[in-house]
Amino acid sequence: MASKSAAAFRYTALNVRKCSSNLATQHHQKPKRSPSRPAASETHDWVGPPNRLSNMRPVVYRVPQKESELEGRLRRLRQDTEDWNHDFWTRQNISFSQEKEMFISSQLSVKGLTERNENGRRRTLNSEEMSVFYKSFLDTNRTRHADYNKEWYRRNFTITLLMARVALKNTWRTFTERCNRKKHVPPAS
């Protein structure tokens, strides 16, 4: 059963890469994840191939059989952070691609060139010409990136604190269980 889910996950992830060649039509849509993500396992996390748009590997975190409320809260926050990251980078990468194509087209038209040369190949700009676009894109999106970084650090700090609390709670539980076992062991005769 687990290998069937993993195969379906890989198959769907490969199909997601093949489709959606026109990024412009997807700019205003909510970024989609694979519709057939595998069910959460009790023993291990699922990690899929990088998404074509966000470049992020989708993760489905395991759900232990006796998950405590604190562990569940940690798992949900981690999953929410993964999804939030995927959404941000999908939108950012689509925006980058669209603006880059518009920049290249405008620069070629200023030079009086078409998008394709006489052999039918796409024309490109050299690295110096493209550096103007890259700087402009970073300057334009400086606030968006700064806001993303603040939120990313906030989320990861919260995740780290929750992980520490879970580890401490599990260590304490193990310690008390060992102490209770030693108290209830009959003395050897």
Secondary structure, 3 states (H helix, E strand, C coil): CHHHHHHHHHHHHHHHHHCCCCHHHHCCCCCCCCCCCCCCCCCCCEECCCCCCCCCCCEECCCCCCCCHHHHHHHHHHHHHHHHHHHHHHHHHHHHHHHHHHHHHHHHHHCCCCCECCCCCECCCCHHHHHHHHHHHHHHCHHHHHHHHHHHHHHHHHHHHHHHHHHHHHHHHHHHHHHHHHHHCCCCC
